[in-house]
């Protein structure tokens, strides 16, 4: 650490004014601090080359009060804002496909998306049987084909959902990328987007909502394709049936965005609109603390100084909204997952009952093997992510 009379070498920092506070972050990472306006001004002074002593003197002249510059510099060093002696500057990340992302979010492109959605709405209003429903998943008599479509037929749409987030981030200059993770018992794509909070609030909304907008567009486009091909014969009719079968699981995933306790896209939109930075953890800490007080375990109550006053104030009434997510989950189970799984199990049992001499028996056996493999892949990815998270340095993405 440099002396108070020597300037500190800081990493590139971002300053985003949000109400009375300033969100300060280290570019290219997810290390942030919420500072009052005067604290952000002091840090900006030091980032401009002023030594801690000179910055402290400036602060006292400007705000008519002293500052403990030693504690302040120790705090920003702990956040990773200070560059260690001999540490090279972080390389400038190259943002690829930025022109493509801008084109996909241009006004003509948005007008095309709206036209597709309106065409689907008009079609469904006249032909309600083409609205998404669980029965559309069973496009074939083979339980394996249905299972393959549910499991692997969604992979391109999952990829496109996360790619929409990536491109939305790259449109505003963020070096975003794709990775893998798990949600409930599914292996999923994940968007990794360091420095997202360095964007102004209004720009974050589109980044968060881009995946859901892609889902809406995919449902509508597949629905229109299914309607257009339903009267055809042979392979074209099959293509239309497959399109409708792929659309229904996308509807299910879209509904799951309202499971706020999973920190979904909708959660981040809500948290951003409420001016919160870590609403989920704050609400969780409040709930856990309340449980320990009821159980008379005050020694296990966590301190709440790791969250902003805004996070804690909103969390006190936000926590019950977790119940909304539970309600949505039960509705999805009742209207989608249970009917689909019941139909698959019934088809498999009927096929197994005919004996090994019938091709349907082996169709059902393969169905069981696919489910076992999916559980094994899920377990491996979960274990890998936990190990990587445990080994990753604090403040860095695993």
N, C-alpha and C positions, 0 to 999 in steps of 0.2 A: 504493500500500500504506500502511495506517495505521501510526503509530508503535507501539512496544511498549506504550505507556501508553494507547493508544486502542483501544476494542473493534473487532474486525473485524465487518463485516456479512456474514454467511454465508447462502448459499441454504438452503432447508429440506433437512435431512439425515435419513437413516434409519439406524438402528443395529440390526443383527441379530446376536445372539450365536450363534456356531457353534463349539462346543467351547471351546478356549482363546482363540480369536480373535473379533474383532468385524468384521463386514462393514459398512462405512460407505458409503453411496451418496447422491448428490445426486438428490433427487426429480425425476421427470420426465425423467431422462437415463439413459444407460448408463455413467456415470462412477462407479467404485467403488474402494475401497481396503480391503485386509485389514489391520487394525491389531491389535496386542496389546491386551489389556483395559485396560492403563494408558494407552496412546496414545489409545484410544477415549474413555476417561474425560476426558483432557485436552481432546480436541476437543469433547466434549459440554459441558465447562465453558465453552469459548470460544463455542460456539453459544448458551449461556445468557446471554451478555452480558459475560463476563469479558474484560478486555484480555489480550493475550499476556503482558505482564509479570505481571499478577495470576494468570493461569492457571499460569505457570511457577512462581511462588512457591507456589501451592497444591500443584502436583505435587511439588515438593521436600519440602514438609512432610508430604505424604501417603505418598509412596513412598521417602523418605529418599535421594533421588539427584537430581542436577540434570538439566535437559533443555535441549538447544540449541533454544530457542524460535524463533530466526531460521530455522533449517533446517526446522523443523516448519511454520511458517507459509508458507514458500516452497513446500513440498511440497503443502500443501492448496490453495494458490493455483493451482499447476500442474494439479491435478486438477479445477479449476473450481469448488471449493467456496466460494470467496470472491467476494462480489458486488463488482464494480468500482464506483468512485464514479460516481453518476448512473445506474447500471444499474437499471432498474425491476425489481421482483420478478416472478418468473415467474407468469403467470396460472394460476389453479387450473383444472385440466382437468376438464371435465364428463364423468362416467361415465354414458353412456346405456345403456338396456336392462338395467340391473342387476336389476330385479325379474324380468324375463323369464329372465335367466340363472340366478337363484336358483330359479325355478320348474322350469326344465329339469334342475336338479341336485338337486331335492327327493327325498325318500324315495319318494313315490308314483311319480314319474317313473322313478327308478332301478329300482323293482320292475317297472314295465312293460318296461324295457329287458331286464331279466333274463328275463322271461317270453318275450319275442320270441326271445332267444338260445336258451333251453331248447327252445322249440317247433321251432326250426330244427335243433337237434342231434338231437332225437327223429325228425324227418322224414328227415334224412339217414341216420340209423342204419337206417331201414327202407327207404329208397329211395336207395341210394348213387349212382345215375346222376344225381341232381340235385346232387351235390357239385360245387364249382367245378372246371372243367377247360378247357383251351385250346379244345377243339372247340366250346364254347358261344358263342364269339365269332362264329362263322360262322353267324349267324342268317338270312342272306339270300344269294342267289346273286350279288348285286351287290358287287363289290369296293369301290366307292365308299361304299355304305351301311355296310359293315363298317368301312372306314377312318374314316368320319365318326363312327361310334359310338365307336371306340377313341380318336379325338382329341378330339372335341367332346362325346361322351356322358359323358366323365369330368369336364368342366368343372364341372357342378353339384356333383359329389361332392368335387372339390378345393376348391370354394368352401365347402361345408359342413364339410369337414375343418378348414380354417383358421378358419372362423367358430366352430367348437367351441372352438378355442384362445382366440379373441377373447372369447367369452361367458364362458369359464372365468376369464379374467383380469378381466373386468368384474364378475364375481360377487364378487371380493375387492377391488374398487375400483381396478383398474389401467385407465388410459385407453388400451386397446389398439386397434389398427386393422389393416386389411388393406392389402397392397401387392403388387407383382409382382416376381418374380425368376426365376432359372433353376436347374435341377438336372440335371446331366449334359446332355442335349440337349433337355430339356423346359422350356417356359415354365410357371411355376407361381405360385399365390398364396403370399404370405408374410405371417406375422403379425408386426407390429411392436409390441413391448410394453416400452417403457422402464420402468425401476424394477422389473422382475420380481424381481431378486435382493433387493429390499427386503422381499419376503415371507418369512415363516418357511419353513424347509425343507419341512415337511409340507404346506404349501399349494401349493408349487411342483409337487409330483408330479401333482396333478390337472390343473393348467394344461398341463403337458407331455403328459400321457396323454389329454387330452380328444379330440384329433383321432383317435387310434387307436381310442378307444372308439366314436367316431362311425362310423369305417370298419367296425368289427366289427358294429355295429348295422345299417349299410346293407347289408352282405353278407348278413346273416341275413334282413332284411326283403325284399330282392330275391329271395333264394332261395325264401322262402315264397310270394312272389307268383308266381314261375315255376312252382312246384309246383302251386299252386292253379289256375292257368290252363292247365296243360299238356293237359288233356283237352278243352278247349273248341275250337270251330271258328272259323275266320275271324279277325277282328281281335283277339279276346281271346287266341287262341293266339299271335298275333304279339306281343302285349304281354308275354305270359309269356316268350317267347323273348328279347325285347329285355331284359327284366329280368335273366335269367340271363347274357346277353351283357355287361351293364354290371357285374355282380357280379365277374366274373373279373378284369378289370383292377384293381379295388379290392384284390383279394387280392394281386396283384402289387405294388401300391404299399405295401401293409401289410408285405410281406416286405422291401421296400427300407428300411423303418425300421431294420433291423438292419445296414445299411451304416454302421457307426459313423464311418468316415472322412468321411462327408458331413455330420456333426454333425446327425443326425436326432433325432426325439423320443426314441428309445431312448437315444441318446448322452447327452442332457441328463438323462434319468432316472438313468442310471448315474453320470454325473459328480456329480449332486446327492447320490446315495446314498453316494458315496465322499468327500464333503466337499470336492470340487474346484471351482475357479472357472474355470480355463482349461486343462483337461486336454488338449484337442486340440492347442493350440499348443505346450504343454510337451512332449507326446509327439513332435510333429513336429520341434521344435527338437533334442531328444535324438537322434532318428534322423538328422537332417541333420548334426549335429555328429559323430556316429559315422562317417558316410560320409566327411566331410572328413578325419577322423583317419586312416581307412584309406587315403585318397588322398594322405595327407601334405600336407595343406593347412591347417596349424594357424592360419594368419592369417585363415581364413574361418570359424573356429569362433565361434559366437555366445555372448556371455555369458548366463548363466542367472539373473541377478538380477531379471528381470522377472516371475518366477513364485514362488508360495509354495512352501515346503518340502514341503507336502502334495502339491501338484500334481506336483512333480518326483519325489517318492518313488513316487507311484502311477504316474506316466508310465513309469517304468523297467520295470514289468511289464505296463502297459496297452498299450504300443506293439504287442506281438505280437498283441493282440486285433484289430488291423486285419485280420489274416488271416481272422478269422471273417466280417467283412464281405465280403471277397473271395470266400469260399466261398459265402455266401448269394447274392451277385451271379451267380456262375457257375451256381448251382442255378436261379435265376430265369430266366437266359438259356436253360438247357437245357430247363426244364419249361414255360416260358411264352413268352418273347419269340421264340426261334428257331422253335418250332412255329407261332406266329401269323404271323410274318413270312414263313416259308416258304409257308404257305397263301395269304397275300395275293399274294406274287410269282407263285405257280403260277396263281392265278386271273387275274391281270393278263396274264401271258404267253399263257394260253389265249385270253383275250379279244382281245388284239392280233393273234393269228394268224388271226382270222376275217376281218380286213379292215375298211376304213372303212364299208362298207355295212351293217354289223351294229351295233345299239345297244351291244352289249357292248364294241366297240372304243372308243367314246367314253367308256364307263364306265371303262375302264382308263386312257385318256388323262387323264380328270379325276382319277383316283386319283394319277397321277404329279404332276399340277399341285398337288394338295393337299400332297403331301410336300415339294415344292420350296418352297411358301409357308410351310410349318411351319419349315423350316430357315432361311428368310429372317427370319421373325419372331423366332426364337431368337437369331440373330446380332444383330439390332437391339436386343433387350432386353439382351443381354449387354454390348454396346458402350455402351448408355445407362447401365447400372448402374456400369460401370467408370469412365465419365467423371464421373458424380455422386459416386462414392466418392473420386475423385481431387480433386474440387473441394470436397468437404464439409470443414468445420473438424474438426480432430482431436477425438475424443471425442463427436462427434455422429453420429447415424444419417444415411446418405446418403439 
